[in-house]
Amino acid sequence: MSPRIAPGFWFKSSIFEAEPNEDEETNPRMYGRQVAIWLRPKLIELGYEVEEPFGEDWGWCLMCQREPYRMWIGCVNLRDYEYAQPGDPPPPRERLLWNVVPMAEIPFFRYLFRKKPDISPGLDKLSTELNEMLASEPAITVVDDEVSNSWFDA
């Protein structure tokens, strides 16, 4: 089954930067480990059994639960593929636009002959809590997703 994706959040911040060689665990110029590391203890404090962040091809995964369905947050920056040249250093923190997206997925075979759990309440709760975490941090400015369309033009 494909993951259900809740609306994500775009933000800029002076807290996070792209770590050198971080994108060796993802795809080139895809960062987000520091965002995931920052979120993890906050989610644990809320009662989630959050695993250590790990790289995926699309960015950094912060697994919040595995049972009765998987629920995680994807952490990544807006990629600058059109502007960066091979070998360029990571963008400076003031040029990074971050995106965090809560997702949930029911493993197909686990519930093949049983009633599937409703993922909506859990995913909605995670999304609300994520929004509150971002909004409560003074060094984070949540922006409208339209900002991503012109981010590199500025």
N, C-alpha and C positions, 0 to 999 in steps of 0.2 A: 504494500500500500504506500502511496506517495505521502510525504509529510504534509501536514496541515501547517500553514505558515500564518502567524498572526502579523498584523501590521508592525513593521520595524520602526526603529527610531534613528534618525540621523542627528549627529551632534559634532561639535568641535570642542576641543579642550586643550588646555595647557598642561594637563597631567600626563598624557600619553604620548609616546613617540614610537617610531618604528625601530626595532632593535636590529643591529647589524646581523645579517645572515638569517634573520627570522624567517624570511620567505623561502628558505631552503626546505622548510617543513610544510609549505603550502605550495603556491604557485608564485612565479616572480611578481614582486611588488605588491603582494597581499600580506598585510600585517594585521595585528589585532591581539597578539598575545598579552600585552600589557592591559588592555581593556578587560580581557577574560580574567586575568589574575586579580584585577581590582574588583570585579563583580563577585568572584567566588566566595570570599568570606562574608560578604553581605547576604548572599543567597543561603549560605550555611546558617547564618544567624536567623534566617526566616524559616529554617527547618528543612531545607532541601539537602539531599545527600549528594553534593556536587563533587564530581571527579576533577582531577587535575586537567587543565585545558590541554587539548591536543590539536595538532595541525591536520587540516583536511585540504583538499585541492582548492576549495572555495574560501578558505580562511581558517579561523580558530573556533573549535567547538568546545562549548562548556556544557557537558552533560549534567543535567539537573536530576534526572531520575531515569530508571530503566524499567520499572514495574509500576503499575500494570501495563504501561506503555512508555515509550521513550519520549523524553522531553528535554530539549536543549536550547541553548542560545548560540546563534552564529555571530561571531565578532569579526569584523573586517573593515578595511578602509575603502574609500572610493579609489579605484585604480587609475593611474595616470599613464596608461599604455600609449596614448596618442602624443604625450608630451615628453616622456622619458626615453632616453637612449640606452641601449644595452651597456651595462657597467656603471650607470649613474648610481650615486648613493641614494639611500632611502630619502623620501621627502622630509623636510624639517617639520616639526610638530605643528607649526602654524599653517602648514599647507595640507595637513591631513584632515579629511572629513571621515568620521567614523560612522559605522552602521551596525546596530545590534538588532537581531531578529529572533524572536522566540518561535520555536517549532515543536511539533509533536508528531509521533508516528506510531501506528499500531503494527507490529510485525505481522505480516500476512498469515503465516502458518500457525502462529500461536492461537489465533481465535478462528481458525477455519471452520470448526464445527461448534463453536460456542459464541455466546453473545459478546460482542465487542464492547469494551468500556467506552464511555463518553469522554472524549478528550477535551471537549470545549470548556468545561469549568476550570480544569487545571491550566489549560493554555491561556485562558482569559485572565486567570489569577496571576500567572507568571508575567504576562504582558503588563498588567496594571502595576505589579510590584517593580518591574524593570523601569517603567516610566517614572514611578515615584523615586527610585534610586537616582536616576539621571537628573531629575528635576531638583532634588534636594542637595546636589553637589554644586557649590558656587562656581567651581572651575570648569563646569560643563555648561555649554549653551546648546540646547536642543533646537534644531532648525527644521523648517518645513522640507519635505522630501524634494520639492522643486529646486532647492538650492543645489542639489547634486547635478542638475542640468547645466549649470553655468559656473560651477566651482572653480574650474581651471581657467576660466576667462578673466577672473578678477586679478 
